[in-house]
């Protein structure tokens, strides 16, 4: 690909793409917060679409706060 993006990312490169630690990404995966693929040998990988979906799911809308308004 000419834009430098690849189709599949391992745990370390996916974490770097998301600007989080590999340990945090692993925790999110185990919690079911991010989709992933596992090879027959047990290796975990992420597609670019899965990484983007995760980014969109964690985005906070402008004006939205952590607590609901009363």
C-alpha positions in Angstrom: 0.0 0.0 0.0 1.3 3.4 -0.8 -0.2 5.2 2.3 1.9 3.2 4.8 -1.1 1.4 6.3 -1.3 -2.3 6.4 -4.2 -4.8 6.5 -3.3 -6.5 9.8 -1.6 -5.3 12.9 -0.1 -7.4 15.7 -0.6 -6.4 19.4 2.4 -4.1 19.6 1.8 -2.3 16.3 -2.0 -2.0 16.9 -1.2 -0.4 20.4 1.2 2.0 18.8 -1.4 2.9 16.1 -3.9 3.6 18.9 -1.3 5.5 21.1 -1.9 3.1 24.0 0.3 0.5 25.7 0.2 -3.1 24.5 -0.9 -4.1 28.0 -3.9 -1.7 27.8 -4.8 -3.0 24.4 -4.6 -6.6 25.7 -6.9 -5.7 28.6 -9.4 -4.0 26.2 -9.4 -7.2 24.0 -10.0 -9.4 27.0 -12.9 -7.1 28.1 -14.4 -7.4 24.6 -14.0 -3.7 23.9 -12.1 -4.3 20.6 -12.5 -6.9 17.9 -9.6 -9.1 17.0 -8.6 -12.2 15.1 -6.7 -15.2 16.5 -4.7 -17.5 14.3 -4.8 -21.3 14.8 -1.4 -20.9 16.5 -2.9 -18.4 19.0 -1.4 -15.1 17.6 -3.7 -12.1 18.0 -4.1 -9.6 15.1 -6.3 -6.6 14.4 -7.5 -5.2 11.1 -7.4 -1.5 10.4 -11.3 -1.5 10.4 -11.3 -3.0 13.9 -8.9 -0.3 15.1 -10.9 2.5 13.6 -14.1 1.1 15.0 -12.5 1.1 18.4 -11.4 4.7 18.0 -14.9 5.8 17.0 -16.5 3.9 20.0 -14.3 5.7 22.5 -14.8 9.2 21.0 -16.7 11.6 23.2 -19.1 14.0 21.5 -18.5 17.7 22.0 -20.3 19.0 25.1 -20.7 15.5 26.5 -19.5 14.9 30.0 -18.8 11.8 32.0 -21.9 12.3 34.3 -25.5 12.6 33.1 -27.1 15.9 33.5 -29.8 16.0 36.3 
